[in-house]
Amino acid sequence: MRILLKILLFPITLILTVILLICEFICLFGTMLLSILALLLFILALGILIILGETQEGIKTLVLACIISPYGVPMLVAWLISIIREVNEGLKSI
């Protein structure tokens, strides 16, 4: 019975594995691009704070830079990918 279940779940685990590989690549590439953009926004925020003296706009830009930094949205995406990976490993272990 267990071997029959493994045979039935094989296409699902294969598709999940391919989707995980694609998502991990996109996450890695996207994190790299967002890191560069976060650095540029941080520099822009410092310019707004120091040169223009507009505290509220500078803080808004700093918050945006923090959200797109590697500890913001990319960390959330990596967490979601890890959950999908655990589900895939659970299906493989049946």
Sequence and secondary structure as in RCSB ss.txt:
>XXXX:A:sequence
MRILLKILLFPITLILTVILLICEFICLFGTMLLSILALLLFILALGILIILGETQEGIKTLVLACIISPYGVPM
LVAWLISIIREVNEGLKSI
>XXXX:A:secstr
 HHHHHHHHHHHHHHHHHHHHHHHHHHHHHHHHHHHHHHHHHHHHHHIIIII  HHHHHHHHHHHHHHSTTSHHH
HHHHHHHHHHHHHHHHHT 
